[in-house]
Amino acid sequence: MFRTIDAFDVKGKRVLVRADLNVPSKDGKVTDSTRIDRSAATLKELAERGAKVIVLTHFGRPKGREDKYSQKLLLEPLAKAVGQAVAWADDCIGPDAEAAIAKLKDGDIALLENVRFHPEEEKNDPAFAQALAKLGDLYVNDAFSTAHRAHASTEGLAHLLPAAAGRLMQVELEALAKALGTPEKPVAAVVGGAKVSTKLDLLGNLVSRVDYLIIGGGMANTFLFAQGKAVGKSLCEKDMADTAREILDKAKAAKCHIVLPVDAVVAAEFAENAANKVVSVDAVPDDMMILDAGPASIEAIIDRLGGCKTLVWNGPLGAFEINPFDTATNAVARAAAERTKQGKLLTVAGGGDTVAALAKAGVDEDFSYVSTAGGAFLEWLEGKTLPGVAALEIKSGGGCGCGHSH
Ligand code: AMP
């Protein structure tokens, strides 16, 4: 249970909003304003409700104050997104920030300079958090994507001011709770991507939470190898075979059914339109590599999803960046999207390449929720407590039920 901005009477109050406006840029210009546009809803609502809105964010990874990481370039796209002028302060604490905030009228919005210009931000330094807290009456965290970091503006502040989740954070937390907290069963997870080693905690948590764990991508090769199959030149972490077998054992004990590919699309090289053929996973040629799941595997996965009510997805089922090895990812994603549109399946996806893979399949708008949060989404799937989220919990509300310890 967490507080939302519905709980606040914000009129006339100085509201510090931690957003994630860490957008891509080139030559001092924002190249993709998606994050800014998405953040606008909370900022606009607070301004319309009469708050003095003060936006905190980081931009890049500066080492102290570095001009190339100044957030001034965000002012124009932010003003456009919220549909009003945005005031500016050259620092996020101290006299510059105080002066800019003192000038704000109810309904105004200000953006402060990069919180990471102060190394104390990432250290969650109490004095720095106090200096931020002095600038506001209320704190709103709308940056789920940085919630896995206990920094002053993402965690420390929540202990110093009345704190609530912004609308973006709220939607993300609600989607994740539906997918893994109190999901409608049966629940399936699709986990793909390159390596088992980067997703050990995630696999470990999911086997005890889902009914079907569908494993694809490069990491499936390691599982096939662990089962004694020859995988030719495929990407495969042979030293992870014992770990893969442990995950299979854990799944069995938890009554989680593991679905591995039964056939594969193989090629001699990792290249666009490389000559390829479909083989059984028992007959992968020595000089070829698995680059995608085959048609029988696709059919089995789609069949399996047909009986499920909830799907969590992280990682592509093949080397989706190069054609035609995006076939399995596209087919399964489209089938899941179709069932979502029919109201038969709740689909929550996210993390790293997953967003790009679903966008390439043309279904990113059709899933119930696609998280762009990367690291924070993965840590959530791993069952870890996200400090930025835990700090917003209403203490008497009990746990979220996702395997998280908060
Ligand atoms: P991840 O970041 O762990 O989700 O991994 C995504 C990457 O895994 C993508 O770049 C895919 O091309 C890659 N990948 C998926 N399946 C395979 C495969 N069978 N062989 C090599 N790379 C793969």
Residues whose N, C-alpha, C, O or C-beta is under 5 A from the ligand:
A	BS01	AMP	G192 G193 A194 K195 G217 G218 L235 I290 L291 D292 G315 P316 L317 G318 A319 F320 E321 G352 D353
